[in-house]
């Protein structure tokens, strides 16, 4: 069961959600049908009309940390990213941004896997750069708002060490604005020390319907990225007819259920 809350949109009769359903081992379930899903809004049952696999390519915004914290991981980082790109070849329009220092767009959205591979082969984390993860997310959020991709997905590979810790208010405001872009945020964090950004990173992934994974050894980066690629490939679009609620309702709690045991549902609203 997964619960979301959002403001009530005016005069809307149909709602769509992107979702993935994972079994107890974290493996995507790909044989679900509309009758397997239940949706309620504030406890009122909605009618599920469609549960389909998207036909349009996903728009994957790949964000990569090229700060001093990733210098020793450079060959393993490249290898993991190349495997990720190859796994999504033909199923995703991909772009690449690096955020060692000022976030910089390296590859514009493209379906050409070769272009992404060439850029990844040239990635060089630098000992003179700090991690600017939040700056990269702000830029990705702006790009999504500007380009309005049909099926956006953000994937970030970062160290868990940042040059500054965000305040509670900043993190809250940032998360609220990030969840409005309608994109799951998957994060793979290279864990360096306790008490760093791991809590904030996990919260960002959870709030947006993304996967969060930590890696203590940079030789293991490929495994979580492969799992994220599989989630993107296994995504569903669920459409349901919204039930009638009292006209003075300010917000809606959406509850989803699936006719399977021991599963996890990740959900992202479609705006």
ChimeraX attribute file (.defattr): number of C-alpha atoms within 10 A of each C-alpha:
attribute: neighborCount
match mode: 1-to-1
recipient: residues
	/A:1	13
	/A:2	14
	/A:3	16
	/A:4	15
	/A:5	12
	/A:6	12
	/A:7	10
	/A:8	15
	/A:9	11
	/A:10	7
	/A:11	6
	/A:12	9
	/A:13	11
	/A:14	14
	/A:15	15
	/A:16	18
	/A:17	18
	/A:18	23
	/A:19	24
	/A:20	23
	/A:21	21
	/A:22	18
	/A:23	14
	/A:24	10
	/A:25	9
	/A:26	13
	/A:27	16
	/A:28	22
	/A:29	16
	/A:30	16
	/A:31	7
	/A:32	16
	/A:33	13
	/A:34	16
	/A:35	13
	/A:36	13
	/A:37	18
	/A:38	17
	/A:39	25
	/A:40	20
	/A:41	20
	/A:42	15
	/A:43	12
	/A:44	14
	/A:45	16
	/A:46	17
	/A:47	17
	/A:48	21
	/A:49	14
	/A:50	17
	/A:51	21
	/A:52	16
	/A:53	16
	/A:54	15
	/A:55	8
	/A:56	11
	/A:57	19
	/A:58	21
	/A:59	22
	/A:60	25
	/A:61	26
	/A:62	22
	/A:63	25
	/A:64	27
	/A:65	31
	/A:66	30
	/A:67	25
	/A:68	20
	/A:69	24
	/A:70	25
	/A:71	16
	/A:72	13
	/A:73	17
	/A:74	18
	/A:75	15
	/A:76	17
	/A:77	26
	/A:78	20
	/A:79	15
	/A:80	20
	/A:81	22
	/A:82	19
	/A:83	17
	/A:84	20
	/A:85	23
	/A:86	16
	/A:87	17
	/A:88	21
	/A:89	16
	/A:90	13
	/A:91	18
	/A:92	26
	/A:93	22
	/A:94	26
	/A:95	20
	/A:96	20
	/A:97	21
	/A:98	27
	/A:99	24
	/A:100	26
	/A:101	19
	/A:102	14
	/A:103	23
	/A:104	14
	/A:105	17
	/A:106	15
	/A:107	18
	/A:108	14
	/A:109	17
	/A:110	16
	/A:111	18
	/A:112	13
	/A:113	18
	/A:114	13
	/A:115	14
	/A:116	22
	/A:117	16
	/A:118	12
	/A:119	14
	/A:120	21
	/A:121	15
	/A:122	9
	/A:123	17
	/A:124	19
	/A:125	23
	/A:126	18
	/A:127	14
	/A:128	10
	/A:129	19
	/A:130	21
	/A:131	27
	/A:132	22
	/A:133	27
	/A:134	16
	/A:135	14
	/A:136	24
	/A:137	19
	/A:138	14
	/A:139	15
	/A:140	21
	/A:141	21
	/A:142	14
	/A:143	14
	/A:144	20
	/A:145	13
	/A:146	9
	/A:147	10
	/A:148	12
	/A:149	15
	/A:150	15
	/A:151	19
	/A:152	22
	/A:153	22
	/A:154	23
	/A:155	23
	/A:156	22
	/A:157	24
	/A:158	27
	/A:159	27
	/A:160	24
	/A:161	24
	/A:162	17
	/A:163	10
	/A:164	12
	/A:165	12
	/A:166	14
	/A:167	8
	/A:168	10
	/A:169	9
	/A:170	11
	/A:171	15
	/A:172	13
	/A:173	10
	/A:174	16
	/A:175	17
	/A:176	14
	/A:177	11
	/A:178	21
	/A:179	19
	/A:180	16
	/A:181	22
	/A:182	23
	/A:183	29
	/A:184	28
	/A:185	26
	/A:186	29
	/A:187	24
	/A:188	26
	/A:189	25
	/A:190	24
	/A:191	20
	/A:192	17
	/A:193	12
	/A:194	9
	/A:195	9
	/A:196	16
	/A:197	19
	/A:198	21
	/A:199	10
	/A:200	16
	/A:201	21
	/A:202	20
	/A:203	14
	/A:204	25
	/A:205	23
	/A:206	17
	/A:207	18
	/A:208	24
	/A:209	24
	/A:210	26
	/A:211	22
	/A:212	20
	/A:213	21
	/A:214	21
	/A:215	18
	/A:216	12
	/A:217	12
	/A:218	19
	/A:219	15
	/A:220	15
	/A:221	24
	/A:222	20
	/A:223	15
	/A:224	21
	/A:225	25
	/A:226	19
	/A:227	17
	/A:228	21
	/A:229	20
	/A:230	16
	/A:231	24
	/A:232	23
	/A:233	20
	/A:234	19
	/A:235	21
	/A:236	21
	/A:237	19
	/A:238	24
	/A:239	20
	/A:240	20
	/A:241	17
	/A:242	19
	/A:243	16
	/A:244	11
	/A:245	12
	/A:246	6
	/A:247	8
	/A:248	7
	/A:249	10
	/A:250	10
	/A:251	13
	/A:252	18
	/A:253	15
	/A:254	19
	/A:255	18
	/A:256	16
	/A:257	16
	/A:258	20
	/A:259	11
	/A:260	13
	/A:261	8
	/A:262	9
	/A:263	19
	/A:264	21
	/A:265	17
	/A:266	25
	/A:267	27
	/A:268	23
	/A:269	21
	/A:270	19
	/A:271	12
